[in-house]
Amino acid sequence: MRLEIGGVLVAACLVLTGCAASWQQELRYKIVSVDNDTPTEYFRLELVGDPPEDALEAEQLKWHFESTAAIKGAQIGDEVLCSVDQEKGNAFGNSNVVTHLKNCKKA
């Protein structure tokens, strides 16, 4: 009986967390413009090439805004490499895919 209860608990945990997922890859973006409509300036980045098919939400990778201060020495027309993470929550939290760009540097 004890083994059955343990097995049920493990199975329940797997079912409940089975919806959570993550994805990471380095991607190349091109700086196409600067948005200075807010106190912080942002580069508008557009993905170079097609988004990877194995991404959790490929459409979210096509363009992003990144603070101009976060990419030292970059300007419009430059290409940058960024570490990109996508996370999808589980059934108890936010189940939407969230995309983060980190450590962008000139290519």
Secondary structure as GFF3:
##gff-version 3
##sequence-region A 1 107
A	DSSP	alpha_helix	2	17	.	.	.	ID=ss1
A	DSSP	beta_strand	21	35	.	.	.	ID=ss2
A	DSSP	beta_strand	42	47	.	.	.	ID=ss3
A	DSSP	three_ten_helix	58	61	.	.	.	ID=ss4
A	DSSP	beta_strand	63	67	.	.	.	ID=ss5
A	DSSP	three_ten_helix	68	70	.	.	.	ID=ss6
A	DSSP	beta_strand	79	88	.	.	.	ID=ss7
A	DSSP	beta_strand	97	106	.	.	.	ID=ss8
###
